[in-house]
Amino acid sequence: MKRIALWLLPLALVAVAAAWWLLASRAHKVELAPVRIGQAVELVYATGFVEAQQPVSVSARLTAPVRQVLAEEAQTVVRGQPLILLDDEEQRHALQQAAAQRRLAQQDERRVLTLFAKGWVTRAARDSAVAAAQSGRAAEDSARARLDQMIVRSGIDGVVLRRDVEPGDLASPGHILMTLGDPSRIWITATVDERDVSRVRAGQEALMSSDAWPGRVLHGHVREVTPGGDPEQRAFRARIVTDGAVALPLGLTLEVNIVTRRAQQALLVPATAIEDGKVWIVRDNRVHAKPVRTGIAGTNDVQILSGLSRGDMVVKTLEGKLKDDMRVRVRR
């Protein structure tokens, strides 16, 4: 009997070890991450584009066909430079007629003034002749001004941002023919979702990037947020200016991150470790839920205001459903 018991003891130990190994191998695997100290940043994401701070719309003051377009898109122009020539044949004839009537009125004026000096005409006749001559000169000036309006000129020093006119088009007041802008006075107009607009205000830091410059980050700040939103897009516009002079092409699209909150020396855990206001810690190969109070939630990390200390270890990624006191195996 003793010999049989001695043989059974190793077998029992092997069975216990096998059972332990089987349970351990079936335990839920978890990976731990330390609670660390770092900077917590809260961002509002938006998309934006570069535009002139004060774009100028160019339109004709009279209705007439377009005879010639003198400026192209991206062309630099100066104040007073002709941009578009309208068909001015009618105005030229009107000016010629007004000039002829002015000359006739001036001849009558000189003749009547000579006769009045000799006492041969009345004062009323003299006044009428003088008034007719003044009216003729004013009519000629008006006709000349209307002729000058057939040349559409630039109102600023800038660049042609957009051209929407071709020879033969009919220009009219209120119809935009070109858009001008000053490239030295630009800002980025960012579209902010209405759910985030309450967190955005003037003076906040903005970080911007573009596919045109991989790896480059532009720094700026919010100058203003428009008081009225777009009910169709359910968004508001934020105007952002760069910190320092930066040459940006007008119309360039940018990815914008507005820093709404920042905390230095914050306790951080991976964002994947948070579940319903709690994290999971491991003691004696078993997980236990621990409630925490969170602060700034970033893309990768979440600030912990209470419930954890620096150096604590938490389950990094919640793979599968964890239950309190569940046996786990820490993945190295």
Secondary structure as UniProt FT lines:
FT   HELIX           2..26
FT   STRAND          28..30
FT   STRAND          32..34
FT   STRAND          36..52
FT   STRAND          56..58
FT   STRAND          64..69
FT   TURN            73..74
FT   STRAND          76..77
FT   TURN            79..80
FT   STRAND          82..86
FT   HELIX           89..117
FT   TURN            118..119
FT   HELIX           123..148
FT   TURN            149..150
FT   STRAND          151..153
FT   STRAND          158..163
FT   TURN            167..168
FT   STRAND          170..171
FT   TURN            173..174
FT   STRAND          178..181
FT   TURN            183..184
FT   STRAND          186..193
FT   TURN            194..196
FT   HELIX           197..199
FT   TURN            202..203
FT   STRAND          205..209
FT   TURN            211..212
FT   TURN            214..215
FT   STRAND          218..225
FT   TURN            231..234
FT   STRAND          235..242
FT   TURN            250..251
FT   STRAND          253..270
FT   HELIX           271..273
FT   TURN            276..277
FT   STRAND          278..283
FT   TURN            284..285
FT   STRAND          286..291
FT   STRAND          293..297
FT   STRAND          301..306
FT   TURN            310..311
FT   STRAND          313..315
FT   TURN            324..325
FT   STRAND          327..330
//
